[in-house]
Amino acid sequence: MARIWVAKRGLHCVLNVGTYRDSGIREATAWGVILADMARHLSHALRDNGLEADSGRALAEIQEAMTRELDHPTSTATGEFGSTTQ
């Protein structure tokens, strides 16, 4: 669904949008669930790798950072966007 990496001091990503087109599930809602699941997995990974003591606290910090970034972006999204499904 998503491939994300950092190169040349910038975030790069490939997003597979359009997957839910014929399913009756709204794409934006599906991506909200995907991002929430990713944040939850990340909070557990941070705990399991000794980078955070508590996954719940890490998840809360991730959520707060996401809200701040959505409200006040520190950069703009650039590049080309298109659907990889037909």
Backbone as a chain_set.jsonl record, in Angstrom:
{"seq": "MARIWVAKRGLHCVLNVGTYRDSGIREATAWGVILADMARHLSHALRDNGLEADSGRALAEIQEAMTRELDHPTSTATGEFGSTTQ", "coords": {"N": [[0.813, -1.193, 0.0], [1.967, 1.223, 0.748], [5.137, 2.651, 0.225], [7.894, 3.945, 1.744], [10.613, 6.16, 2.119], [13.699, 7.834, 3.018], [15.708, 10.038, 1.265], [18.337, 11.973, -0.086], [17.938, 14.059, 1.73], [15.163, 14.248, 1.92], [11.712, 13.188, 2.136], [10.405, 10.404, 0.518], [7.856, 8.735, -1.269], [5.784, 6.034, -2.382], [2.533, 5.503, -3.175], [-0.131, 3.28, -3.185], [-2.897, 3.979, -4.445], [-6.45, 3.712, -4.945], [-7.099, 1.124, -4.549], [-9.4, 0.352, -3.189], [-11.466, 1.021, -4.809], [-13.596, -0.457, -6.141], [-14.831, -1.709, -4.031], [-16.741, -0.7, -2.34], [-15.891, 0.51, -0.09], [-14.902, 3.563, 1.234], [-12.115, 5.22, -0.031], [-10.586, 7.184, 1.368], [-11.346, 6.688, 4.013], [-10.405, 4.056, 4.32], [-7.639, 4.514, 4.084], [-7.27, 6.046, 6.363], [-7.623, 4.103, 8.342], [-5.494, 2.41, 7.671], [-3.273, 4.117, 8.151], [-3.619, 4.53, 10.911], [-3.244, 1.904, 11.842], [-0.572, 1.567, 11.062], [0.662, 3.475, 12.72], [0.14, 2.349, 15.212], [1.558, -0.093, 15.01], [4.126, 0.996, 14.744], [4.438, 2.256, 17.246], [4.614, 0.021, 18.902], [6.929, -1.148, 17.854], [8.833, 0.801, 18.503], [8.806, 0.583, 21.29], [9.572, -2.14, 21.591], [12.148, -2.076, 20.598], [13.512, -0.688, 22.46], [13.441, 2.07, 22.317], [11.38, 3.556, 23.244], [9.688, 3.538, 26.364], [7.056, 2.868, 26.811], [4.424, 1.734, 24.843], [1.875, 2.839, 24.563], [2.185, 5.493, 25.359], [4.014, 6.278, 23.419], [2.411, 5.992, 21.134], [0.507, 7.996, 21.628], [2.16, 10.244, 21.439], [2.942, 10.076, 18.756], [0.449, 10.458, 17.547], [-0.146, 13.091, 18.432], [1.96, 14.488, 17.182], [1.31, 14.008, 14.51], [-1.137, 15.375, 14.324], [-0.293, 18.026, 14.836], [1.401, 18.369, 12.603], [-0.415, 18.054, 10.484], [-2.067, 20.245, 10.943], [-0.262, 22.379, 10.805], [1.809, 22.281, 8.458], [5.232, 21.346, 7.98], [6.474, 21.129, 5.624], [5.859, 20.942, 2.077], [3.836, 18.786, 0.052], [5.094, 17.408, -2.84], [5.461, 16.514, -6.289], [4.396, 13.839, -8.443], [1.134, 12.509, -8.641], [-0.852, 9.695, -8.927], [-3.107, 7.067, -9.891], [-2.444, 3.636, -9.359], [-3.953, 1.531, -9.932], [-6.607, 0.205, -11.986]], "CA": [[0.0, 0.0, 0.0], [2.829, 2.403, 0.824], [6.572, 2.451, 0.337], [8.359, 5.247, 2.217], [12.033, 6.186, 2.438], [14.334, 9.151, 3.052], [16.883, 10.128, 0.404], [18.697, 13.343, -0.452], [17.341, 14.95, 2.735], [13.728, 14.405, 1.705], [10.859, 12.016, 2.242], [9.908, 9.919, -0.762], [6.898, 7.656, -1.051], [4.935, 5.509, -3.439], [1.26, 5.131, -2.559], [-1.0, 2.503, -4.058], [-4.267, 4.459, -4.256], [-7.43, 3.143, -5.848], [-7.293, -0.282, -4.207], [-10.751, 0.116, -2.678], [-12.383, 1.634, -5.771], [-14.773, -1.273, -6.435], [-15.178, -2.498, -2.848], [-17.768, -0.056, -1.539], [-15.223, 1.175, 1.03], [-14.33, 4.847, 0.826], [-10.644, 5.18, -0.041], [-10.052, 8.02, 2.449], [-11.575, 5.962, 5.264], [-9.471, 2.931, 4.343], [-6.305, 5.037, 4.368], [-7.256, 6.429, 7.774], [-7.406, 2.864, 9.1], [-4.126, 1.97, 7.381], [-2.342, 4.993, 8.873], [-3.762, 4.232, 12.338], [-2.576, 0.62, 12.074], [0.869, 1.8, 10.956], [1.082, 4.186, 13.935], [0.097, 1.373, 16.303], [2.716, -0.981, 14.821], [5.323, 1.782, 15.024], [4.569, 2.448, 18.69], [5.087, -1.255, 19.453], [8.327, -1.319, 17.42], [9.655, 1.706, 19.31], [8.924, -0.044, 22.612], [10.309, -3.401, 21.504], [13.552, -1.786, 20.293], [14.079, 0.084, 23.56], [13.464, 3.501, 22.023], [10.327, 4.111, 24.092], [9.38, 2.609, 27.451], [5.642, 2.515, 26.817], [3.871, 1.883, 23.495], [0.728, 3.745, 24.621], [2.71, 6.869, 25.38], [4.595, 6.52, 22.095], [1.304, 6.19, 20.207], [-0.049, 9.32, 21.893], [3.099, 11.228, 20.892], [2.814, 9.997, 17.3], [-0.829, 11.093, 17.201], [0.011, 14.533, 18.644], [2.842, 14.999, 16.132], [0.547, 13.989, 13.258], [-2.112, 16.462, 14.379], [0.452, 19.289, 14.643], [1.889, 18.442, 11.22], [-1.574, 18.276, 9.61], [-2.539, 21.616, 11.162], [0.795, 23.334, 10.436], [2.836, 21.493, 7.755], [6.606, 21.858, 7.948], [6.901, 21.054, 4.23], [4.744, 20.713, 1.162], [3.9, 17.566, -0.754], [5.35, 17.72, -4.249], [5.643, 15.338, -7.117], [3.263, 13.401, -9.258], [0.207, 11.613, -7.958], [-1.718, 9.005, -9.858], [-3.585, 5.768, -9.446], [-1.72, 2.504, -9.931], [-4.947, 0.515, -10.262], [-7.524, 0.685, -13.022]], "C": [[0.86, 1.263, 0.0], [4.283, 1.968, 0.956], [7.15, 3.83, 0.636], [9.842, 5.16, 2.548], [12.521, 7.63, 2.436], [15.58, 9.074, 2.179], [17.095, 11.595, 0.048], [17.96, 14.354, 0.413], [15.855, 15.207, 2.522], [12.988, 13.091, 1.829], [10.329, 11.666, 0.859], [8.911, 8.805, -0.483], [6.175, 7.295, -2.341], [3.677, 5.016, -2.734], [0.394, 4.408, -3.57], [-2.444, 2.924, -3.785], [-5.187, 3.824, -5.294], [-7.748, 1.692, -5.547], [-8.738, -0.581, -3.835], [-11.839, 0.609, -3.623], [-13.673, 0.842, -5.962], [-15.289, -2.053, -5.23], [-16.35, -1.934, -2.058], [-17.199, 0.631, -0.31], [-14.636, 2.482, 0.523], [-12.814, 4.815, 0.99], [-10.053, 5.99, 1.116], [-10.225, 7.337, 3.8], [-10.605, 4.801, 5.389], [-8.066, 3.411, 4.68], [-6.199, 5.516, 5.808], [-6.988, 5.222, 8.662], [-5.978, 2.365, 8.903], [-3.113, 2.803, 8.163], [-2.414, 4.756, 10.375], [-3.067, 2.915, 12.68], [-1.055, 0.774, 12.011], [1.395, 2.484, 12.215], [1.122, 3.224, 15.123], [1.291, 0.416, 16.202], [4.015, -0.251, 15.162], [5.519, 1.974, 16.524], [5.06, 1.178, 19.368], [6.555, -1.485, 19.083], [9.262, -0.426, 18.23], [9.869, 1.133, 20.703], [9.821, -1.275, 22.548], [11.794, -3.208, 21.208], [14.204, -0.89, 21.339], [14.135, 1.577, 23.319], [12.39, 4.261, 22.792], [10.001, 3.076, 25.155], [7.959, 2.08, 27.356], [5.037, 2.748, 25.435], [2.66, 2.814, 23.48], [1.153, 5.199, 24.608], [3.322, 7.228, 24.021], [3.497, 6.777, 21.07], [0.67, 7.561, 20.393], [0.85, 10.412, 21.316], [3.048, 11.249, 19.367], [1.552, 10.721, 16.854], [-0.751, 12.613, 17.356], [0.871, 15.156, 17.55], [2.118, 15.036, 14.784], [-0.452, 15.141, 13.208], [-1.433, 17.809, 14.169], [0.879, 19.453, 13.19], [0.745, 18.674, 10.236], [-2.081, 19.709, 9.726], [-1.549, 22.67, 10.67], [1.941, 22.589, 9.757], [4.205, 22.165, 7.78], [7.205, 21.773, 6.55], [5.666, 20.817, 3.369], [4.947, 19.407, 0.415], [4.089, 17.977, -2.208], [5.497, 16.415, -5.002], [4.391, 15.011, -7.876], [2.429, 12.407, -8.464], [-0.692, 10.981, -9.005], [-2.112, 7.666, -9.295], [-2.788, 4.668, -10.132], [-2.675, 1.37, -10.268], [-5.888, 1.082, -11.307], [-8.928, 0.285, -12.734]], "O": [[0.53, 2.248, -0.66], [4.609, 1.042, 1.698], [6.93, 4.776, -0.121], [10.284, 4.203, 3.184], [11.852, 8.528, 1.925], [16.403, 8.171, 2.327], [16.139, 12.355, -0.1], [17.433, 15.355, -0.073], [15.344, 16.261, 2.898], [13.562, 12.017, 1.649], [9.862, 12.536, 0.123], [9.104, 8.016, 0.441], [5.986, 8.114, -3.241], [3.75, 4.208, -1.808], [0.21, 4.883, -4.691], [-3.134, 2.296, -2.982], [-4.751, 3.449, -6.382], [-8.584, 1.09, -6.221], [-9.243, -1.662, -4.138], [-13.016, 0.611, -3.262], [-14.752, 1.433, -5.946], [-16.1, -2.965, -5.389], [-16.898, -2.619, -1.194], [-17.94, 1.268, 0.44], [-13.951, 2.506, -0.5], [-12.304, 4.423, 2.04], [-9.12, 5.532, 1.775], [-9.331, 7.406, 4.643], [-10.039, 4.584, 6.46], [-7.373, 2.781, 5.478], [-5.134, 5.401, 6.415], [-6.219, 5.305, 9.62], [-5.326, 1.946, 9.859], [-2.196, 2.252, 8.772], [-1.385, 4.777, 11.051], [-2.379, 2.822, 13.696], [-0.335, 0.179, 12.812], [2.454, 2.117, 12.723], [2.038, 3.283, 15.943], [1.958, 0.148, 17.202], [4.902, -0.823, 15.796], [6.64, 1.867, 17.022], [5.845, 1.25, 20.314], [7.335, -1.964, 19.907], [10.358, -0.847, 18.601], [10.976, 1.186, 21.239], [10.729, -1.428, 23.366], [12.609, -4.074, 21.527], [15.311, -0.392, 21.136], [14.817, 2.289, 24.056], [12.489, 5.476, 22.966], [10.033, 1.875, 24.887], [7.688, 0.956, 27.778], [5.129, 3.857, 24.907], [2.436, 3.51, 22.49], [0.551, 6.03, 23.928], [3.162, 8.349, 23.538], [3.624, 7.67, 20.233], [0.331, 8.221, 19.41], [0.356, 11.396, 20.765], [3.104, 12.316, 18.757], [1.577, 11.502, 15.903], [-1.242, 13.345, 16.497], [0.55, 16.232, 17.045], [2.287, 15.977, 14.009], [-0.599, 15.802, 12.179], [-1.931, 18.645, 13.413], [0.742, 20.531, 12.611], [0.908, 19.407, 9.261], [-2.476, 20.317, 8.731], [-1.949, 23.725, 10.179], [2.945, 22.291, 10.404], [4.323, 23.38, 7.623], [8.301, 22.276, 6.306], [4.579, 20.531, 3.872], [6.075, 18.978, 0.176], [3.336, 18.794, -2.737], [5.64, 15.348, -4.406], [3.45, 15.802, -7.942], [2.953, 11.58, -7.718], [-1.229, 11.672, -9.87], [-1.517, 7.186, -8.331], [-2.492, 4.749, -11.324], [-2.259, 0.355, -10.828], [-5.961, 2.297, -11.494], [-9.832, 0.607, -13.506]]}, "num_chains": 1, "name": "protein.A"}
